[in-house]
Amino acid sequence: MTAAGRPAGDRLSIGVVLGRLREEFPDVTISKIRFLESEGLVRPARTASGYRQFTETDVERLRFVLAAQRDRYLPLKVIKEQLDEADRPRVLRAVGDGGLPTAEDFVEQPIRRMTREELLATSGIGASLLAELEEFGLVRPGEAGLYDTVSAQIAATAKALAAFGIEPRHLRGFRAAADREVGLVEQIVAPMQGRASADETVRELAALSVGLHTLLVKAGLRGITDK
């Protein structure tokens, strides 16, 4: 642990976390942080000797909880439900006619950049699985080695698939197929660059592409389940 109370790997002690939070929430105490942990609002790791180790993601969760209590007077139960919902992997939702995705599903959303450690904490995967996902091109760090929320969603989905024995090496076909679909959309939209309709066309093509893929998988699965 460093002199500043920061454990190796950028883990934060409860004292450091308290100092961070008191800048915005002067009344917060160590007892309050421990209470929020006991209620399941934050889940810091522990050292072998039992010391809490918080991540930057844990600090942001605590800020969210404290602000929700102070500014919106929300009970902890409601705040925990909101956090649990935010923790669930955001896989593309099937909406619209026939349960297929629509162009609105591809409207660009704000993307939060995160460190490697934050990605591991957010997605719930281990370092070895992340290494495999990177090896097979399923997750790719961006500038300055940072990841984003989409990478965390991919990692969480890969973890769910791993529970069925599907390993990252089995998913190379998904990466290749996605790259081909993106390449096709790019060819169609390239002549439209600069036009106001370009973004809308990208979204519509993406929805149609994913929708067709969904239908083809449904048709194939029907053949399996009907046997």
C-alpha positions in Angstrom: 0.0 0.0 0.0 1.3 3.4 -0.8 1.8 6.3 1.6 -1.5 7.8 0.3 -3.4 4.8 1.4 -3.9 3.5 -2.1 -3.4 -0.2 -2.4 -1.6 -1.8 -5.3 -3.6 -1.9 -8.5 -5.2 1.5 -7.8 -7.5 0.1 -5.1 -8.6 2.7 -2.5 -8.7 2.3 1.3 -11.9 3.4 3.1 -10.0 6.4 4.4 -9.1 7.6 0.9 -12.7 7.1 -0.2 -14.0 9.1 2.8 -11.7 11.9 1.9 -12.9 11.9 -1.7 -16.6 11.9 -0.8 -16.3 14.6 2.0 -15.5 17.2 -0.7 -19.1 16.9 -1.9 -20.8 15.3 1.2 -19.3 16.8 4.3 -21.5 14.7 6.7 -20.4 11.3 5.3 -18.6 9.0 7.8 -16.8 5.7 7.7 -19.7 4.2 9.5 -22.0 5.5 6.8 -19.9 3.8 4.1 -19.8 0.6 6.0 -23.6 0.7 6.4 -24.1 1.2 2.7 -21.9 -1.8 2.1 -23.9 -3.9 4.5 -27.1 -2.9 2.6 -25.5 -4.1 -0.7 -25.1 -0.6 -2.3 -21.4 -1.1 -2.8 -19.3 -4.2 -2.8 -15.6 -3.5 -2.2 -13.0 -6.3 -2.5 -11.1 -7.4 0.6 -7.5 -8.2 1.2 -6.4 -11.4 2.9 -6.3 -9.6 6.2 -9.9 -8.2 5.7 -9.2 -4.6 4.7 -11.6 -3.1 2.2 -10.4 -2.2 -1.3 -12.5 0.2 -3.3 -12.3 1.0 -7.0 -13.2 4.2 -8.8 -16.4 2.5 -9.8 -17.2 1.9 -6.1 -16.6 5.6 -5.4 -19.0 6.6 -8.2 -21.6 4.3 -6.8 -21.3 5.9 -3.4 -21.6 9.3 -4.9 -24.7 8.3 -6.7 -26.3 6.8 -3.5 -25.4 9.9 -1.4 -26.7 12.3 -4.0 -29.9 10.4 -4.4 -30.5 10.5 -0.7 -29.6 14.1 -0.3 -31.1 15.6 -3.4 -34.0 13.3 -4.2 -34.8 11.8 -0.8 -34.9 8.3 -2.3 -35.0 5.3 0.1 -32.1 2.9 -0.1 -34.4 0.2 -1.5 -35.2 2.3 -4.6 -31.6 3.4 -5.0 -30.4 -0.2 -4.9 -33.0 -1.2 -7.5 -31.7 1.5 -9.8 -28.1 0.4 -9.3 -29.0 -3.3 -9.9 -30.7 -2.3 -13.1 -27.7 -0.4 -14.2 -25.4 -3.3 -13.4 -27.3 -5.7 -15.7 -25.6 -6.3 -19.1 -27.3 -4.1 -21.8 -27.7 -6.5 -24.6 -29.6 -5.2 -27.6 -33.3 -5.4 -26.7 -35.7 -6.9 -29.2 -38.4 -4.2 -29.8 -40.6 -3.0 -32.6 -42.7 -5.1 -35.0 -42.1 -8.8 -34.7 -39.8 -8.3 -31.8 -37.0 -7.0 -34.1 -34.7 -4.1 -33.4 -35.5 -0.7 -34.8 -33.3 2.2 -35.9 -34.0 3.9 -32.5 -32.0 1.2 -30.9 -28.9 2.4 -32.7 -29.1 6.0 -31.7 -25.7 6.9 -30.3 -25.7 6.9 -26.5 -23.1 8.6 -24.2 -20.2 6.3 -23.7 -18.2 6.3 -20.5 -14.5 5.5 -20.7 -13.1 3.2 -18.1 -9.8 1.7 -17.1 -9.1 -2.0 -17.3 -9.8 -2.4 -13.6 -13.2 -0.6 -14.0 -14.1 -2.8 -16.9 -13.4 -6.0 -14.9 -15.5 -4.6 -12.0 -18.4 -3.5 -14.2 -18.6 -6.6 -16.3 -17.9 -9.1 -13.5 -15.3 -11.0 -15.5 -11.8 -12.0 -14.5 -8.5 -10.9 -16.1 -8.0 -14.2 -17.8 -11.3 -14.0 -19.7 -10.6 -10.4 -20.7 -7.2 -11.5 -22.1 -9.0 -14.1 -24.2 -11.6 -11.6 -25.4 -8.8 -9.3 -26.5 -6.8 -12.2 -28.1 -9.8 -13.0 -30.3 -10.6 -9.4 -31.1 -13.9 -9.3 -29.2 -12.9 -6.5 -26.9 -10.5 -3.8 -28.0 -9.1 -1.0 -25.9 -9.2 2.4 -27.4 -7.1 5.5 -27.0 -4.8 5.5 -24.0 -5.7 1.9 -23.4 -9.1 2.8 -22.1 -12.3 0.7 -22.6 -15.9 1.9 -22.9 -19.4 0.8 -21.8 -19.9 -1.3 -25.0 -16.8 -3.3 -24.2 -18.1 -3.9 -20.7 -21.4 -5.2 -22.2 -19.6 -7.5 -24.6 -17.5 -8.8 -21.7 -20.6 -9.5 -19.5 -22.3 -11.2 -22.4 -19.2 -13.4 -23.0 -19.2 -14.3 -19.4 -22.9 -15.4 -19.6 -22.0 -17.5 -22.7 -19.1 -19.1 -20.9 -21.5 -20.5 -18.4 -22.7 -22.7 -21.2 -19.2 -23.8 -22.2 -18.9 -21.3 -25.0 -15.4 -19.8 -24.9 -14.1 -16.7 -26.6 -12.4 -18.8 -29.3 -15.9 -20.0 -30.3 -17.0 -16.4 -30.8 -14.5 -15.4 -33.5 -17.2 -16.0 -36.0 -19.4 -13.4 -34.3 -16.6 -10.8 -34.6 -16.0 -11.6 -38.2 -19.7 -11.5 -39.1 -20.1 -8.1 -37.3 -17.1 -6.7 -39.1 -18.5 -7.8 -42.4 -21.9 -6.2 -41.6 -20.2 -3.0 -40.6 -18.1 -3.0 -43.7 -21.2 -3.4 -45.9 -23.0 -0.5 -44.2 -19.9 1.6 -44.5 -19.7 0.9 -48.3 -23.3 2.0 -48.7 -23.1 5.1 -46.6 -19.6 6.3 -47.7 -21.0 8.3 -50.7 -23.5 10.0 -48.3 -20.9 11.5 -45.9 -21.8 15.0 -45.0 -25.4 14.6 -45.7 -27.9 15.0 -42.9 -29.5 11.6 -43.8 -26.3 9.7 -43.4 -26.7 9.0 -39.6 -30.3 8.0 -40.1 -29.4 5.6 -42.9 -26.7 4.0 -40.8 -29.2 3.3 -38.0 -31.8 1.9 -40.4 -29.3 -0.4 -42.1 -27.9 -1.5 -38.7 -31.5 -2.4 -37.5 -32.2 -4.3 -40.7 -28.9 -6.1 -40.6 -29.4 -7.2 -37.0 -33.0 -8.0 -37.6 -32.1 -10.3 -40.5 -29.5 -12.0 -38.4 -32.1 -12.5 -35.6 -34.6 -14.0 -38.1 -32.0 -16.4 -39.5 -31.0 -17.6 -36.0 -34.7 -18.1 -35.2 -35.2 -20.1 -38.3 -32.2 -22.2 -37.6 -33.2 -22.8 -34.0 -36.6 -23.9 -35.1 -35.0 -26.8 -37.0 -33.2 -27.8 -33.8 -36.1 -27.7 -31.4 -38.5 -29.4 -33.9 -36.3 -32.5 -34.1 
